[in-house]
Amino acid sequence: MTQNRPLTDLKNIGKKLAERLNEIGISSEAELRKVGAIQAHKKLKAKYPNETLPVCYYLYSFEGALHDQHWNDLSVKRKQKLKESIS
């Protein structure tokens, strides 16, 4: 698996989500891996404090992208740990 694909080549990340990541300085797979799903989500929440960011659309999508799987295929346990990490 390539480690530095464009964001839109990753599972779960389309044009809109890639644009949002670009706004916080993440423009490639390598940068997303360096920051991680949790920090990417936190940075987006900081950038958009008045906007509700659906956990499944952002946090789970980032995590799934980093593991090359659809966000909904993440285990219940993993999803719970991710949610707890942003609380």
Sequence and secondary structure as in RCSB ss.txt:
>XXXX:A:sequence
MTQNRPLTDLKNIGKKLAERLNEIGISSEAELRKVGAIQAHKKLKAKYPNETLPVCYYLYSFEGALHDQHWNDLS
VKRKQKLKESIS
>XXXX:A:secstr
  SS  GGGSTT  HHHHHHHHHTT  SHHHHHHH HHHHHHHHHHHSTTS   TTTTHHHHHHHHTTS GGGS 
HHHHHHHHHHT 
